[in-house]
Amino acid sequence: MSKLKMSAAQMVEAARARIEEVEVDALKAMVDDPDVVIVDIRDVRERQRSGFIPGSLHAPRGMMEFWVDPDSPYYKEVFGQDKKYVLHCASGWRSALTAATLQDMGFEAAHLREGFSGWVREGGTIEPAEPREK
């Protein structure tokens, strides 16, 4: 097995060095701001299991590059607005990498530094997920 050139932790550290990181208290103040879109990039099962930040948009990490690119057949209009986009995952690792990738594409995105777990730990409001239809 060959040695990795960069570990996942090193990639996250490099991403964090060049993106905007938002603290929980700052995001709490933005929840009702119509010029802010909170984007939950966690897997749908995570969102179902633990709920979500009220008003957040669910956009799975694996689709983000395609959803923000106006030339993609998967483009979502919500990403064409002149708003501030704050991504979050569970712990801030996936969202840091995703924000850096979107920045490389020319899309402006910040991320919640401590992720959803930090949001919960610091008393952020959580909306329970709708029960799944069977």
N, C-alpha and C positions, 0 to 999 in steps of 0.2 A: 504494500500500500504506500502510495506517495504522500509526502507531507504537504499539507495545505500551505499555500503562500500567505493566506490571511484567515484567521479564525472568524467565526460568526461574531464573537464579542469585539474583535478588532474592527470588523466592518461596521458594527453599530457605533463604536467609538468614533470612527472616521466620519460617519454620517452625522452624528450629533455635533461634531466640530464645525459643520458647515450649514446646518439648518436652524430654523427658529424653533426653540423649545418653549412650550407654554406650561406653566405650573398650574396645579389644580385650582388654586384660589383665583387665578386670572381667568381660567376657563369657566369657573362658576359665574363670574361677572359677565361672561359673554353669552351664556345660554339663551337669553331672551333677545339678543342683538340680531335684528333681521339681516345684518350685513355679515354674519358669521354662519358658516355651515360646519357643524361638527360631524365628522365622517368616521363611522365605526367600521374598521377594516377586519374585525375579527370574523372567524368562521361563524356561519349561521348557528351552529350548535352551541358555540360559546354564548352568543347573544340570547338564544333560547334558554340556556341554563341559568345565566346570571342576570338577565335583564339588560337595560341599556340607558344611556344618558337621554333624558327627555328631549325630543325633537331631533335626535341624531339621525343621520342618513346611513343606512347600511350599504356598504360598497365593499364586497369581498376583495381582499388584497390581491388575489390572482387576476382580478379584472381591472384594477385601477388604471394601469397605463392605457388600456383600451377605452375605458369610460371617459378619460379626460382628453383624449386625442380626437379633435374634430374630424380628422380624416379616417377614423376607424369606423367600421360598420357597427361597432358596439357603443359609440359615443352617446353620452347622456347629457342632455341639455342643462341639467342642474350644474354641471361643471363649466358651463360657458358664461356664467354670471360674474359680475364684478363684485366678488365677495371674498372674505377671508375664509380659507378652508383649514380646519384643524383636525388632523387625523388622530385616531387612537386605536390601539390594540389592547391586549391585556396588561402588558408590562412596559411598553414603550420601545421594544426592540424592533418588532415588525414595522411599526409606524415610523420609526426613525429611518429605516432602510427605504421604506416606500416614499416618504417625504423627500429624501435625497434623490431617488430615482425620478420622481416627478419634477423636482428642481432641475435635474439634468435635461428633462424634456422641455423646460421653459415654463412649467406650470408652478405657480406660487402655492406652497402648502407648508404649514407648520405642523407640529405634533405635540400631543400631551405627553410630557416627559415621563411621568410615572404610570401612564396608561390607566386603564379602567380599574386596576387593582388599587392604584393610588387614589383615584376618584372615590372609590368605595371606602378606603381607609380614612380619607379626610372628610367623610360625611356628605359626599355629593349625592344629589337626588338620583334615584334609580327608578326607572319605569319597568315593571315586569313585562316580559315578553308575552305576546298573545299565545294562547294555547294552540298547538299545532293541530290541524285537521287530520283525521286519520282516514 
